Amino acid sequence: MNSKLTDKDKKDWKSFTSSRDKVPNKDFKINNKNIGKNTERIIDLHGFSLENANKIVEEFINNSYQKGIKKVIVVTGKGTRSKTVNNPYLSRDLSILKHSVPEFIKSNSSLMKKIKQISEANIEDGGSGAFYIYFKN
């Protein structure tokens, strides 16, 4: 590997750092897929704390509903890499986001007014590590 910076590298770096364009957050993914007339959105919560995940999911649901989205996929993960494995006071079968995020949604009456159904995702969309939210019209 060459450790010397070229003038082009310096120019590119200066251009990048002075740009007002926002760099997308690679840790926060929202994917939009067009499926005929219906639109589907996906959010991946891997690596989020419970508090941040709940805030982001609430905003995501409200935003998707306002845009007329019919279905969203929320990927929480299965909790297999969770730090609960090392804690003798927590169940290994209980991943934090997998169970808590749907409970947060179900206990939020303003969100539930917009939701027709919540169900586990198909294997190709994340299986037991994800769930679907279908919105009311």
C-alpha positions, -999 to 999 in steps of 0.1 A, spaced: 0 0 0 13 34 -9 12 57 21 18 90 2 -11 112 -6 -13 125 -42 -24 160 -51 -55 144 -66 -63 126 -32 -59 159 -14 -81 177 -39 -108 150 -37 -107 151 1 -111 189 2 -139 187 -23 -156 160 -2 -153 178 32 -164 211 18 -195 197 0 -229 205 16 -243 171 3 -253 148 31 -236 115 33 -263 88 38 -261 70 72 -251 34 63 -264 21 96 -299 33 90 -314 16 60 -348 23 46 -354 6 13 -383 14 -10 -397 -11 -35 -424 -4 -60 -447 -34 -64 -473 -24 -89 -494 3 -74 -485 -7 -39 -453 5 -23 -434 -14 3 -407 0 26 -381 -18 47 -363 -6 78 -334 -25 93 -329 -20 131 -298 -41 135 -274 -25 160 -299 0 174 -306 4 211 -342 -3 222 -349 34 229 -335 45 195 -353 17 177 -386 26 192 -382 63 182 -372 54 147 -399 29 142 -426 54 154 -413 80 129 -410 54 102 -446 41 107 -460 77 108 -441 87 77 -450 56 57 -487 59 66 -487 96 55 -471 86 22 -498 60 15 -475 30 19 -495 -2 21 -470 -25 38 -437 -21 56 -411 -47 67 -394 -41 100 -362 -61 104 -352 -65 141 -329 -95 138 -332 -127 157 -310 -118 186 -285 -145 180 -256 -121 185 -272 -103 214 -252 -97 245 -280 -114 265 -261 -147 261 -235 -134 286 -261 -122 311 -274 -150 334 -305 -129 344 -318 -126 308 -333 -154 288 -312 -165 258 -345 -169 239 -355 -133 244 -338 -109 220 -344 -73 229 -357 -58 197 -374 -89 183 -400 -89 211 -399 -53 224 -404 -34 192 -437 -51 183 -449 -47 219 -440 -10 217 -461 -6 185 -490 -26 199 -491 -5 231 -491 28 212 -527 35 204 -519 63 179 -499 39 159 -524 11 161 -551 34 147 -531 33 114 -523 -4 114 -545 -32 100 -523 -61 109 -488 -71 122 -475 -105 112 -442 -124 111 -423 -120 78 -417 -147 53 -383 -163 53 -371 -143 22 -379 -111 41 -362 -121 74 -384 -148 88 -386 -147 126 -361 -118 126 -386 -95 109 -423 -86 107 -448 -70 84 -470 -41 92 -501 -37 69 -517 -2 70 -553 7 70 -565 26 39 
